[in-house]
Amino acid sequence: MLRKGQRGFQRKMAWGLALLLALIYLSGCTTMEEKRDKFLAQGKELYQQGDYIRARLQFKNALQIEPKFPEGLLWLAKTELRLGNPKSAFGALSQAVELKPDLLEAQLLLGQLFLMARKLEESEAKVRLVLKQEPQNIEALLLEASLALARQKPQKALDLLGKVRALDPGKIAAYLMQSLIETKQQQFDAAAATLEAGLKANPKAIELYLARAHLADSQKQFDQAEAALLKAVALEPKNTKLQAELARHYLAARQWEKAEQAWRRNLELEPDKEIHAMELARFFMGLGRPKDGEKALQDFIRQHPQNFSARFALAELYLKIGSEGKGVKVLQEIIDQDASGPKGMQARNQLARLRLAQGRLEEADKLVTEILKDNPKDMNAIQSQGMLALARKDGLKAVTNLRLFTQDQPQNAEAWLLLARAHLLNKEPEQARDKAKKALELKPDYLDARAFLYGTYLQDKDYNGAIQVITRYLKANEKDIANLSALGDVYLLKGDYNQARDTFLKITILEPQNPLGFFKLGLLSRQQKQKEQAIRYFEQALGKQPNFLPALQQLVGMNLEEKQPAKAVEAVRQAMAHSPKNPLFRQMLGELLLAQKQPEEAARVLEEAVALNPGNLAAMRLLITAYQRQADPESACRKLEEKAANPASPPYYSLLLATLYERQKKYDKAVDLYNTLLQRDLFPILTRNNLAYLLADRFPTPENLEKARKLTAEILEDRPDDPNLLDTMGWVLGKQGNCKEAKTYLERAVAKSPDNPSLLYHLGWCGAKLGETAKAQETLKKALTSKADFPERAETQKLLDSLNTGKP
């Protein structure tokens, strides 16, 4: 047995051990809380710096220590909102308020999420909960104002915002929201005064300066907008977003040089960021200055040779301006630099899509095969393989590949439409319709998917089926103008004129300023032989929208059918009066005047059309014809020579004059002028092509033919599928005696433009040279069946006669 002293000692030891364990336990708890709070503090700091990815990680670390930590859940939710993840934020906030109902910031954030989801009652409940505890809570009052706006109660919103401003004159959001309401109510002076008051209370608020500038720009008060933006820039001179806003403003004010300076300033501020070089290039492209855009990207690439984004942007620029050869070259450079890497794969995919769009299927197939060999799961390549199968009419293979693509990208509406096309090709119409409907579920305004879906019924003349499907979509939105238009079209095809009329009339009621309904009623009346009524509807459509070309074309066509060309001319003149800067209207008028044998007046109008759009080749050709048909063509030629010689005149006059010289058979003068244009690098494609053809056709010396071949090769590199360029190369090679190679170019040209009689003549001529008599005869006969007045008609007939008699 233990003695009394021993028992006492043991009791003391036990109490001591218990106390020590308690201290250790309490010490451990404090340490865990400290760790949790440290993670939270680090997360808040990263959040304030805008580093939301790393901030989220810290908040999650805090929650790993204490999963039911309301403040940690709140900050995690705020970070998820910044990262664009409202669903994750909603979950975290719901947990936070369940653990701590008086966490008012979390309650308000939930209210904002409910408002975003248009759950107004739930949002209002959160507002009431917060205001009950804090009647003057600024954020709750702002949310209540937003709710009032959502319920179409702008005055209540303004009253609440006034209360917010009285409580906190420095609350920027209140000024911004109030100015937006006033702007929507077209109270522009009041909106400006609100923003000025906000700036007086917050002289360093960048958001208010930007809002003031946007409002001034919308009222074309460009000086005031510039002043507001310059004040913002003075506050943050290294803020590239402000320079971008300045550039946007200067574009709106049409101050091109200042806009350029703003974009260049960004490049100076952040010389290693390709986005600024790309924005500068886009600016130049928008002004029609592709060479400056090209230089901006090339300069950046020279300084950053490993920057692939800038190279992709340069390739895109080349492809947009038609310099296909240069674009392909840049993509190939990317492939060479990153052969098996992600950028190389991206470049291969882009090149494959380009070849696919050009119909060069073998080249596209080779590229896709290379990609899939290195990466069998490359979805872009799998999509391209499916599109290749569509182009080759291989429905089964298209379905197989495009099904994989939709599985990888189930939210991609375009992918589902491609799969729908594959099923239809594979003779599976019901599956095709299902997939098109899936595309429309994802993208209800996807017009291509609608057209495809409705077309599956119309191709079988199943008008009732189409009506049933369209009507089902209209139940979800009876004001959908595109679907109403499609429904009316189906009734028209079905011959149900009453239903068609009712449907088109509904469009005019829903959108009385939209020309579409009146235009459709005009088409319906025309089909019913109600000519006067049709004309009235077309005139109404033009009254609603003077630039509505389809209505004008119908009016002109009807007047010409009735042999009333004067009325057709008057209709176009009226359209021109409403839209004086529309070059297509002037082109139409010029063509009508030529048909009425008024070449002098036609030339005047067509000159205006070309001045408005110098790249309009059709208008240029009509203008040349107008000069040629004048009573005194030599006098007309002299007038054009005077214009071309004037240094202040646009350069297209020189191109027109060179073309006129060709028509007048003044070939020496045409060659001289083309050479001048070539030296000035004006109209590079047209100039090189016209000069090369003229040299081969009229001056076929060995030296000239070689020069012509080189000129054509330069432009063919950029536009390898242009039938005119292919024809020129074929003609040059034929004249050089290389008819075998010439034939390949001429066949490609005819494949692209199968009814062009000049191209057919050249192909027939080449076939005759190769001894392919029967084929040449067939091609020449086809050329002669053309109703077009082509310059080689006499030569075509002569060559065909010689082949028929066996005496070439």
C-alpha positions in Angstrom: 0.0 0.0 0.0 1.1 3.6 -0.7 1.8 5.8 2.2 -0.2 9.0 2.6 2.8 11.2 1.4 3.2 9.1 -1.7 -0.5 9.4 -2.6 -0.3 13.2 -2.2 2.7 13.4 -4.5 1.0 11.3 -7.1 -2.1 13.5 -7.0 0.0 16.6 -7.5 1.8 14.9 -10.4 -1.5 14.1 -12.0 -2.8 17.6 -11.7 0.4 19.0 -13.0 0.3 16.7 -16.0 -3.3 17.6 -16.7 -2.4 21.3 -16.5 0.6 20.8 -18.8 -1.6 18.9 -21.3 -4.2 21.7 -21.2 -1.6 24.4 -21.8 -0.2 22.4 -24.7 -3.7 22.0 -26.1 -4.5 25.7 -25.7 -1.2 26.6 -27.2 -2.0 24.3 -30.2 -5.4 26.0 -30.7 -3.9 29.4 -30.7 -1.3 28.3 -33.2 -4.0 27.0 -35.6 -6.0 30.2 -35.3 -2.9 32.2 -36.0 -2.2 30.1 -39.1 -5.8 30.5 -40.2 -5.6 34.2 -39.7 -2.2 34.5 -41.4 -3.6 32.7 -44.5 -6.6 35.1 -44.4 -4.4 38.2 -44.1 -2.2 37.0 -47.0 -5.2 36.3 -49.1 -6.6 39.8 -48.4 -3.3 41.4 -49.4 -3.2 39.4 -52.7 -6.8 40.3 -53.3 -6.1 44.0 -53.0 -3.2 43.6 -55.4 -5.5 42.0 -58.0 -3.8 38.6 -57.8 -7.1 36.6 -57.4 -5.7 33.2 -58.3 -3.2 33.2 -55.5 -5.6 34.9 -53.1 -8.1 32.1 -53.6 -5.4 29.6 -52.7 -4.7 31.4 -49.4 -8.4 31.6 -48.5 -8.8 27.8 -49.2 -5.8 27.2 -47.0 -7.5 29.1 -44.2 -10.7 27.0 -44.7 -8.7 23.8 -44.6 -7.8 24.7 -41.1 -11.3 25.7 -40.2 -13.9 24.7 -42.8 -16.7 26.5 -40.9 -14.9 29.9 -40.9 -17.5 32.5 -42.1 -15.0 35.3 -42.8 -12.9 32.9 -44.9 -16.0 31.8 -46.9 -16.9 35.5 -47.5 -13.5 36.3 -48.9 -13.4 33.1 -51.0 -16.7 34.2 -52.4 -15.5 37.7 -53.2 -12.5 36.2 -55.0 -14.6 33.8 -57.0 -16.8 36.7 -58.1 -13.6 38.5 -59.3 -12.6 35.4 -61.2 -16.0 35.1 -62.9 -17.3 32.1 -61.0 -20.7 33.2 -59.6 -21.9 29.6 -58.9 -18.9 28.9 -56.6 -19.3 32.3 -55.0 -23.0 31.6 -54.3 -22.1 28.3 -52.6 -19.5 29.9 -50.3 -21.8 32.8 -49.4 -24.7 30.5 -48.6 -22.5 28.6 -46.2 -21.2 31.8 -44.6 -24.6 33.3 -43.8 -25.8 29.9 -42.5 -22.9 29.9 -40.0 -23.2 33.6 -39.3 -26.5 35.3 -40.3 -25.3 38.7 -39.2 -22.5 38.7 -41.7 -24.1 41.5 -43.6 -21.6 41.8 -46.4 -22.2 38.2 -47.3 -26.0 38.8 -47.2 -25.7 41.8 -49.6 -23.4 39.8 -52.0 -26.1 37.1 -52.1 -28.7 39.8 -52.8 -26.6 41.0 -55.7 -26.3 37.5 -57.1 -30.1 37.0 -56.8 -30.5 40.3 -58.7 -28.1 39.1 -61.5 -30.2 36.0 -61.8 -33.4 38.1 -62.0 -34.7 36.6 -58.7 -36.0 40.0 -57.5 -38.0 38.7 -54.5 -35.0 36.9 -53.0 -32.8 39.9 -53.6 -35.2 42.2 -51.9 -35.4 39.8 -48.9 -31.6 40.3 -48.4 -31.9 44.0 -48.7 -34.7 44.1 -46.0 -32.6 41.8 -43.7 -29.6 44.2 -43.8 -31.6 47.5 -43.6 -33.5 46.2 -40.6 -30.2 45.9 -38.7 -28.5 48.9 -40.4 -31.1 51.3 -41.9 -28.3 53.5 -43.3 -26.2 50.7 -44.9 -24.9 52.3 -48.1 -24.4 49.1 -50.0 -27.9 47.9 -49.1 -29.4 51.2 -50.3 -27.4 50.9 -53.6 -28.7 47.4 -54.1 -32.3 48.6 -53.3 -31.8 51.3 -56.0 -30.7 48.6 -58.5 -33.8 46.6 -57.6 -36.0 49.6 -58.3 -34.3 50.0 -61.7 -34.9 46.3 -62.4 -38.6 46.9 -61.7 -38.7 49.9 -64.0 -39.0 52.4 -61.2 -36.3 54.9 -62.1 -37.7 57.7 -59.8 -37.5 55.4 -56.8 -34.0 54.5 -57.7 -33.0 58.2 -58.0 -34.6 59.0 -54.6 -32.5 56.2 -53.0 -29.4 57.4 -54.8 -30.0 60.8 -53.4 -30.2 59.3 -49.9 -26.9 57.5 -50.5 -25.2 60.7 -51.7 -26.4 62.5 -48.6 -25.0 59.8 -46.3 -21.8 59.4 -48.2 -21.0 62.2 -50.8 -17.9 60.3 -51.8 -19.8 57.2 -53.0 -18.7 56.9 -56.6 -21.2 54.2 -57.5 -24.1 56.5 -56.7 -23.0 59.1 -59.2 -22.4 56.6 -61.9 -25.8 54.9 -61.4 -27.6 58.2 -61.3 -25.9 59.5 -64.5 -26.8 56.3 -66.3 -30.5 56.7 -65.4 -30.5 60.3 -66.5 -28.7 59.4 -69.8 -31.3 56.7 -70.5 -34.0 59.3 -69.9 -32.2 61.5 -72.3 -31.5 64.1 -69.6 -28.0 64.6 -70.8 -27.4 67.9 -69.0 -28.5 66.4 -65.8 -26.3 63.4 -66.3 -23.3 65.7 -66.9 -24.1 67.7 -63.8 -24.3 64.5 -61.7 -20.9 63.4 -62.9 -19.4 66.9 -62.3 -20.7 66.8 -58.8 -19.2 63.3 -58.4 -15.8 64.6 -59.6 -16.0 67.6 -57.2 -16.5 65.2 -54.3 -14.0 62.7 -55.7 -11.4 64.6 -57.7 -9.2 61.5 -58.2 -12.0 59.1 -59.3 -10.9 57.7 -62.6 -14.2 55.9 -63.2 -16.0 59.3 -63.1 -13.7 60.9 -65.6 -14.2 58.0 -68.0 -18.0 58.2 -67.6 -17.9 61.9 -68.2 -15.8 61.4 -71.3 -18.1 58.7 -72.7 -21.2 61.0 -72.1 -19.5 63.9 -73.8 -18.4 61.7 -76.8 -22.0 60.5 -77.2 -23.1 64.1 -77.5 -20.2 64.9 -79.9 -18.8 67.3 -77.3 -15.3 66.1 -78.1 -13.4 69.0 -76.4 -15.1 68.2 -73.1 -14.4 64.5 -73.5 -10.7 65.1 -74.2 -10.4 67.4 -71.2 -11.9 64.7 -68.9 -9.6 62.0 -70.2 -6.5 64.2 -70.0 -7.3 64.9 -66.3 -7.5 61.1 -65.7 -4.2 60.6 -67.6 -2.6 63.3 -65.4 -3.6 61.3 -62.3 -2.3 58.0 -63.7 0.2 58.8 -66.6 1.4 55.2 -66.8 -2.1 53.6 -67.0 -2.3 52.0 -70.4 -6.1 51.5 -70.2 -6.4 55.3 -70.1 -4.3 55.7 -73.2 -6.6 53.2 -74.9 -9.6 55.3 -73.9 -7.9 58.3 -75.3 -7.3 56.5 -78.6 -11.0 55.4 -78.6 -12.0 59.1 -78.1 -9.7 60.4 -80.8 -11.1 57.8 -83.2 -14.7 59.0 -82.4 -13.5 62.6 -83.0 -11.8 61.6 -86.2 -8.4 62.9 -84.9 -6.3 60.2 -86.4 -2.9 61.5 -85.5 -3.7 61.9 -81.8 -5.2 58.4 -81.8 -2.0 57.0 -83.3 0.0 58.9 -80.6 -2.1 57.3 -77.9 -1.5 53.8 -79.2 2.2 54.4 -79.6 2.3 55.8 -76.1 1.1 52.4 -74.8 3.8 50.7 -76.7 6.4 53.0 -75.1 5.0 52.4 -71.6 5.0 48.6 -72.1 7.3 47.8 -75.0 7.3 44.0 -74.3 3.5 43.6 -74.5 2.4 42.5 -77.9 -1.2 43.6 -77.3 -0.1 47.2 -77.9 1.6 46.5 -81.2 -1.5 44.5 -82.2 -3.9 47.4 -81.2 -1.7 49.8 -83.2 -1.9 47.5 -86.2 -5.7 47.2 -85.9 -5.9 51.0 -85.8 -4.0 51.3 -89.0 -6.1 48.6 -90.6 -9.2 50.4 -89.7 -7.9 53.5 -91.5 -7.1 51.5 -94.6 -3.3 51.7 -94.0 -2.3 48.0 -94.0 1.3 48.7 -94.7 1.6 50.8 -91.5 -0.1 48.0 -89.6 2.3 45.5 -91.1 5.3 47.6 -90.1 4.0 48.0 -86.5 3.9 44.2 -86.1 7.1 43.6 -87.9 9.0 46.1 -85.7 7.7 44.4 -82.6 8.6 40.9 -83.9 12.1 42.1 -84.8 12.6 43.1 -81.1 10.8 40.0 -79.8 11.5 37.2 -82.3 10.1 34.5 -79.9 6.7 36.2 -79.5 4.2 34.0 -81.3 1.1 36.1 -80.6 2.5 38.9 -82.7 3.4 36.5 -85.5 -0.2 35.1 -85.5 -1.5 38.7 -85.6 0.8 39.5 -88.6 -0.4 36.3 -90.4 -4.0 37.4 -89.7 -3.3 40.9 -91.1 -1.9 39.4 -94.3 -4.8 37.1 -94.8 -7.3 39.9 -94.3 -5.8 42.1 -97.0 -5.5 39.2 -99.4 -1.7 38.7 -99.1 -2.2 35.0 -98.7 1.4 34.1 -99.6 2.8 36.3 -96.9 0.3 35.0 -94.4 1.2 31.4 -95.2 4.9 32.2 -94.9 4.4 33.6 -91.4 2.4 30.6 -90.3 5.1 28.3 -91.7 7.8 30.3 -89.8 5.8 29.6 -86.6 5.6 25.9 -87.5 9.4 25.8 -88.1 10.2 27.5 -84.8 7.8 25.4 -82.7 7.5 22.2 -84.8 6.0 20.0 -82.1 4.9 22.6 -79.6 1.5 24.1 -79.0 2.1 27.2 -81.2 3.3 25.1 -84.1 0.2 22.9 -83.8 -2.0 26.1 -83.7 -0.3 27.4 -86.9 -0.7 24.0 -88.6 -4.4 24.1 -87.7 -4.8 27.6 -89.1 -3.0 26.6 -92.3 -5.2 23.5 -92.6 -8.4 25.6 -92.2 -7.1 28.1 -94.9 -6.4 25.3 -97.4 -9.8 23.7 -96.5 -11.6 27.0 -97.2 -9.7 27.3 -100.5 -10.8 23.8 -101.5 -7.3 22.6 -101.5 -8.3 19.4 -99.8 -5.1 17.3 -100.3 -2.9 20.0 -98.7 -5.4 20.4 -95.8 -5.5 16.6 -95.3 -1.7 16.4 -95.2 -1.5 19.1 -92.5 -4.2 17.5 -90.4 -2.6 14.1 -90.6 0.7 15.6 -89.4 -1.0 17.2 -86.4 -2.9 14.0 -85.4 0.3 12.0 -85.8 1.9 14.1 -83.1 -1.2 14.6 -81.0 -4.1 12.2 -81.7 -6.4 14.1 -79.4 -5.9 17.6 -80.9 -9.6 18.7 -81.1 -9.0 21.4 -83.7 -7.4 18.9 -86.0 -10.3 16.4 -85.4 -12.7 19.2 -86.2 -10.8 19.9 -89.4 -10.8 16.2 -90.3 -14.6 16.2 -89.9 -14.9 19.3 -92.1 -12.7 17.6 -94.7 -15.0 14.7 -94.7 -17.9 17.0 -95.2 -16.2 18.6 -98.2 -15.5 15.1 -99.6 -19.1 14.0 -99.1 -18.0 11.3 -96.7 -20.9 11.4 -94.2 -19.9 8.5 -92.0 -16.4 9.8 -91.4 -17.7 13.4 -90.8 -20.2 12.1 -88.2 -17.4 10.1 -86.4 -15.0 13.0 -86.2 -17.5 15.7 -85.4 -19.2 13.6 -82.7 -15.8 13.5 -80.9 -15.6 17.3 -81.3 -19.0 17.9 -79.7 -18.1 15.5 -76.9 -15.1 17.6 -76.2 -16.9 21.0 -76.6 -20.5 20.3 -75.6 -21.3 24.0 -75.2 -20.1 24.9 -78.7 -23.1 25.6 -80.9 -21.1 25.7 -84.1 -19.8 22.2 -83.3 -23.4 20.9 -83.1 -24.4 22.5 -86.4 -21.4 20.9 -88.1 -22.5 17.5 -86.7 -26.0 18.2 -87.9 -24.7 18.8 -91.4 -22.7 15.5 -91.2 -25.8 13.5 -90.2 -27.8 15.0 -93.1 -25.0 14.1 -95.5 -25.1 10.6 -94.0 -28.8 10.4 -94.8 -29.9 10.7 -91.1 -32.3 13.7 -91.3 -33.9 13.1 -87.8 -30.5 13.1 -86.1 -29.5 16.1 -88.2 -32.5 18.0 -86.8 -31.8 16.9 -83.3 -28.3 18.3 -83.4 -29.4 21.6 -85.0 -32.0 22.0 -82.2 -29.1 21.4 -79.7 -27.2 24.2 -81.4 -30.2 26.5 -81.0 -30.6 25.5 -77.4 -27.1 26.8 -76.8 -27.4 29.8 -79.1 -31.1 30.8 -79.7 -30.2 33.5 -82.1 -28.0 31.3 -84.3 -29.4 32.1 -87.7 -27.3 29.5 -89.6 -28.7 26.8 -87.3 -32.2 28.0 -87.8 -31.8 28.1 -91.6 -30.3 24.6 -91.6 -33.1 23.2 -89.4 -35.9 24.8 -91.4 -34.2 23.8 -94.6 -34.3 20.1 -93.7 -38.1 20.4 -93.9 -38.2 22.6 -97.0 -36.0 20.4 -99.1 -38.6 17.7 -98.7 -41.4 20.2 -99.2 -42.6 19.4 -95.7 -44.0 22.9 -95.2 -46.3 21.8 -92.3 -43.3 20.3 -90.5 -41.3 23.5 -90.9 -44.3 25.6 -89.7 -44.7 23.3 -86.6 -41.0 23.7 -85.6 -40.9 27.5 -86.2 -44.2 28.0 -84.3 -42.8 26.0 -81.3 -39.8 28.4 -81.2 -42.2 31.4 -81.4 -44.1 30.2 -78.4 -40.9 30.9 -76.4 -40.6 34.4 -78.0 -43.6 35.5 -80.1 -41.7 38.8 -80.9 -38.8 37.0 -82.6 -38.6 38.9 -85.9 -36.2 36.4 -87.6 -38.5 33.5 -86.8 -41.6 35.4 -87.9 -39.9 36.2 -91.2 -39.0 32.5 -91.7 -42.6 31.5 -90.9 -44.0 33.9 -93.4 -41.6 32.6 -96.0 -42.7 29.1 -95.4 -46.4 30.1 -95.8 -45.4 31.9 -99.0 -43.7 28.7 -100.4 -46.8 26.7 -99.3 -49.0 29.1 -101.2 -51.0 30.1 -98.1 -51.0 33.8 -98.9 -53.4 34.9 -96.2 -51.2 33.4 -93.4 -48.1 34.8 -95.0 -49.7 38.3 -95.2 -50.8 38.1 -91.5 -47.3 37.0 -90.4 -45.5 39.8 -92.3 -48.0 42.3 -91.1 -47.2 41.3 -87.5 -43.6 42.2 -88.2 -44.6 45.7 -89.2 -46.7 46.1 -86.1 -44.0 44.8 -83.7 -41.2 46.8 -85.4 -42.8 49.6 -87.4 -39.4 51.1 -88.3 -38.0 47.9 -89.6 -38.1 47.7 -93.4 -38.2 43.9 -93.4 -41.9 43.4 -92.9 -42.8 45.9 -95.6 -40.2 44.3 -98.0 -41.7 40.8 -97.4 -45.2 42.2 -98.0 -43.9 43.6 -101.2 -42.5 40.2 -102.3 -45.8 38.6 -101.5 -47.8 41.2 -103.5 -45.4 40.8 -106.4 -45.9 37.1 -106.4 -49.7 37.6 -106.4 -49.3 40.0 -109.4 -50.4 43.0 -107.4 -47.8 45.3 -108.9 -49.0 48.6 -107.6 -49.4 47.3 -104.1 -45.9 45.7 -104.3 -44.4 49.0 -105.3 -46.0 50.8 -102.4 -44.6 48.3 -100.0 -41.1 48.5 -101.4 -41.3 52.3 -101.2 -42.4 52.0 -97.6 -39.4 49.7 -96.8 -37.1 52.4 -98.3 -38.9 55.0 -96.3 -38.1 53.2 -93.2 -34.4 52.6 -94.2 -33.2 54.4 -97.3 -30.1 52.1 -97.5 -32.2 49.0 -97.8 -30.8 47.7 -101.1 -33.1 44.7 -101.6 -36.2 46.9 -101.7 -34.5 49.3 -104.2 -33.4 46.4 -106.4 -37.0 45.1 -106.5 -38.4 48.5 -107.4 -35.8 49.0 -110.2 -36.5 45.4 -111.5 -40.3 46.0 -111.6 -39.9 49.3 -113.4 -37.6 47.8 -116.0 -40.0 44.9 -116.5 -42.8 47.4 -117.2 -40.4 49.2 -119.6 -40.4 52.3 -117.5 -36.6 53.0 -117.1 -37.3 56.6 -116.2 -39.1 55.4 -113.1 -36.3 53.1 -112.3 -33.8 56.0 -112.5 -36.0 58.2 -110.3 -36.3 55.4 -107.7 -32.5 55.3 -107.5 -32.1 59.0 -107.4 -34.5 59.2 -104.4 -32.5 56.6 -102.6 -29.3 58.6 -103.3 -30.9 61.7 -101.9 -31.5 59.9 -98.6 -28.1 58.2 -98.7 -25.7 60.4 -100.6 -22.6 58.4 -99.5 -23.8 55.0 -100.6 -21.6 54.0 -103.6 -23.8 51.1 -104.6 -26.7 53.4 -105.4 -24.5 55.5 -107.7 -23.2 52.3 -109.4 -26.8 51.2 -110.0 -27.7 54.6 -111.4 -24.6 54.6 -113.6 -25.6 51.1 -115.0 -29.1 52.3 -115.7 -27.9 55.5 -117.5 -25.5 53.4 -119.6 -28.5 51.1 -120.6 -30.4 54.3 -121.6 -27.4 55.4 -123.7 -26.5 58.4 -121.5 -22.8 57.7 -121.2 -21.8 61.2 -120.2 -24.2 61.4 -117.3 -23.3 57.8 -116.4 -19.6 58.7 -116.3 -20.3 61.6 -113.9 -22.3 59.4 -111.5 -19.8 56.4 -111.7 -16.9 58.8 -110.9 -18.7 59.6 -107.7 -19.2 55.9 -107.0 -15.5 55.2 -107.5 -14.5 58.2 -105.4 -16.6 56.8 -102.5 -15.1 53.3 -102.9 -11.9 53.2 -105.0 -11.7 49.4 -104.6 -15.0 48.8 -106.4 -13.8 47.1 -109.6 -17.3 46.7 -111.0 -17.9 50.5 -110.8 -14.5 51.0 -112.4 -15.3 48.7 -115.3 -18.6 50.5 -115.9 -16.9 53.9 -115.8 -14.4 52.8 -118.5 -17.4 51.7 -120.6 -19.0 55.1 -120.0 -15.9 56.9 -121.3 -15.6 54.5 -124.3 -19.3 55.0 -125.3 -19.3 58.8 -125.3 -20.0 60.6 -128.6 -16.4 61.9 -128.7 -14.3 59.2 -126.9 -11.1 61.0 -127.8 -12.4 64.1 -126.0 -13.4 61.9 -123.0 -10.0 60.4 -123.0 -8.3 63.8 -123.0 -10.4 64.8 -120.0 -9.4 61.7 -118.1 -5.7 62.3 -119.1 -6.0 65.8 -117.5 -7.4 64.3 -114.3 -4.8 61.6 -114.2 -2.0 64.2 -114.7 -3.3 66.4 -111.8 -1.2 65.6 -108.7 -4.2 66.4 -106.5 -6.4 63.9 -108.2 -6.9 60.4 -106.7 -4.5 57.8 -108.2 -7.4 55.6 -109.4 -7.7 58.0 -112.4 -4.4 56.7 -113.7 -5.6 53.1 -113.4 -8.8 54.1 -115.2 -6.8 55.8 -118.0 -4.6 52.8 -118.5 -7.6 50.5 -118.8 -9.2 53.0 -121.2 -6.0 53.0 -123.3 -6.3 49.2 -123.6 -9.9 49.4 -124.7 -8.9 52.0 -127.3 -6.0 49.8 -128.4 -3.4 52.3 -127.4 -1.3 49.5 -126.0 2.0 51.4 -125.8 0.4 54.2 -123.7 -1.2 51.6 -121.5 2.1 49.8 -120.9 3.9 53.1 -120.0 1.1 54.0 -117.6 1.0 50.6 -115.9 4.8 50.8 -115.5 4.4 54.2 -113.8 1.8 52.7 -111.4 4.1 49.8 -110.8 7.0 52.1 -109.8 4.6 54.0 -107.4 3.4 50.7 -106.0 -0.2 51.7 -106.6 -3.0 49.1 -107.0 -0.3 46.3 -106.9 -2.6 43.4 -107.8 -4.4 45.0 -110.7 -1.4 46.8 -112.0 0.8 43.7 -112.1 -2.0 41.5 -113.6 -3.0 44.0 -116.3 0.5 44.7 -117.3 1.5 41.0 -117.4 -1.5 40.1 -119.5 -0.9 43.1 -121.9 2.8 42.2 -122.4 2.0 38.6 -123.1 -1.0 39.3 -125.3 0.3 42.3 -127.4 4.1 42.4 -126.9 5.1 38.7 -126.6 8.9 39.1 -126.9 10.9 36.6 -124.8 12.0 39.4 -122.5 8.4 40.7 -122.0 7.1 37.2 -121.5 9.6 36.5 -118.7 8.8 39.8 -117.1 5.1 39.0 -117.3 5.7 35.6 -115.7 7.6 37.1 -112.8 4.9 39.8 -112.3 2.2 37.2 -112.2 4.1 34.9 -109.9 4.5 37.7 -107.4 0.8 38.2 -107.0 -0.2 34.6 -107.4 1.7 33.8 -104.2 -0.7 36.0 -102.3 -3.9 35.0 -104.2 -3.4 31.5 -105.5 -7.1 30.9 -106.3 -7.9 34.1 -108.1 -9.2 33.0 -111.5 -8.0 36.2 -113.3 -4.5 35.7 -112.0 -4.5 32.0 -112.8 -5.7 32.9 -116.3 -2.9 35.4 -116.8 -0.3 32.9 -115.7 -1.7 30.3 -118.0 -1.8 32.7 -120.9 1.8 33.9 -120.3 3.1 30.2 -120.1 1.1 29.4 -123.2 2.7 32.2 -125.1 6.1 31.0 -123.8 5.3 27.6 -125.5 4.8 25.8 -122.2 1.2 24.7 -122.9 1.3 21.7 -120.7 1.9 23.7 -117.5 -0.3 26.5 -118.8 -3.2 24.1 -119.0 -3.0 23.4 -115.3 -3.4 27.1 -114.5 -6.2 27.6 -117.0 -8.1 24.6 -115.8 -8.0 25.9 -112.3 -9.1 29.3 -113.5 -12.1 27.8 -115.4 -13.0 25.7 -112.3 -13.2 28.9 -110.3 -15.1 30.8 -113.0 -16.7 28.2 -115.3 -18.8 30.6 -117.4 -16.2 33.2 -118.2 -15.8 33.1 -122.0 -12.4 34.7 -122.0 -11.0 32.0 -119.7 -12.7 29.3 -121.8 -11.1 30.7 -125.0 -7.7 30.6 -123.4 -8.2 27.0 -122.3 -9.5 26.0 -125.7 -6.5 27.7 -127.4 -4.1 25.8 -125.1 -5.9 22.5 -125.8 -5.6 23.1 -129.5 -1.9 23.7 -129.2 -1.6 20.4 -127.3 -3.5 18.6 -130.0 -6.5 17.9 -127.8 -8.9 18.9 -130.7 -12.2 17.4 -129.4 -11.8 18.9 -126.0 -10.7 22.2 -127.4 -13.8 22.3 -129.7 -16.1 21.6 -126.8 -14.5 24.4 -124.7 -14.6 27.0 -127.5 -18.3 26.2 -128.3 -19.1 26.8 -124.6 -17.3 30.2 -124.8 -19.3 31.2 -127.8 -22.7 30.3 -126.1 -22.0 33.2 -123.7 -24.2 36.2 -124.1 -21.4 38.4 -122.8 -19.6 40.6 -125.3 -16.1 39.4 -124.6 -13.1 40.8 -126.6 -11.9 37.4 -127.8 -15.1 36.4 -129.5 -13.8 36.8 -133.0 -10.6 34.9 -132.2 -12.7 32.2 -130.6 -14.9 31.7 -133.6 -11.9 31.7 -135.9 -10.0 29.1 -133.9 -13.1 26.9 -133.7 -13.7 27.1 -137.5 -10.1 26.1 -138.1 -10.4 23.1 -135.8 -13.6 22.1 -137.5 -12.0 22.2 -140.9 -8.8 20.6 -139.7 -6.8 23.6 -140.9 -5.3 25.3 -137.8 
